[in-house]
């Protein structure tokens, strides 16, 4: 992963399965109560972690009026995916209109699915998926967002009301010759892709289901591999997702064969971030 960060811009190149997939600026904007919210501080790196399984970075800046914007990018080369995510935190309820744009290499082809929200990725010897985890898998009945592709630039829009929200995008890529478990009825899967799905998870705290303004969780499955993503949008509390107790700010983990979760990245909230 190559990441170039200036005062208000962030450009990245992400390589998976030997292919440079994400190239150029990672751009987003947000309208707050009908007004474009501009930055009032530059990007500041607040977390960095790297080992053989994950390369993780987090950045933060402030927006008007009194909003914190956080970005994270996590590349997991062994698992073959990258996670982009943004968090917006406000002290009071807002009407948000969020827009995200990022470009992929001209060497890969993108195609939106007809009935579901994933983006199909294909190139010379590679296939992949882009999953907008904040959206439900199925398009029917969903009117809070949209996905368009223009000249290999992916554009996503999302509308939500609340004090806080989290918008993660999961991109997985693999070599075509790599064998993944497929559905028994493989012809129902587009372009011979493995069976895949993602789901929003229930997060609980003291036997209470928490709201999406407090914490969110997701399960992602591609073939026989599964991952879990958790993000707290308040100071961490003793919560549970899929039966796993958490007191961390965020968790990205891989399911093992025995059903337990092996963390790839787990971030605790330090005193400096909590006091900002």
Secondary structure, DSSP 8 states (H G I E B T S, - for coil): -EEEE-SS-EEEEEEETTEEEEEEEEEEEEEETTEE--BSS--EEEEEEE-SS-EEEEEEEEETTTEEEEEEEEEETTTTEEEEEEEEEEEEEEEEEEEEEEEE-TTEEEEE-SSBS-EEEEETTEEEEEEETTS-SB-TT--SEEEEEETTEEEEEEEEEEEEEEEEEEEEEEETTS-----SSGGGSGGG---EEEEEE-EEETTEE--TTTEEEEEEEETTEEEEEEEESSS--SEEETTEEE-SSEEEEEE-TTS-EEEEEEE---HHHHH-
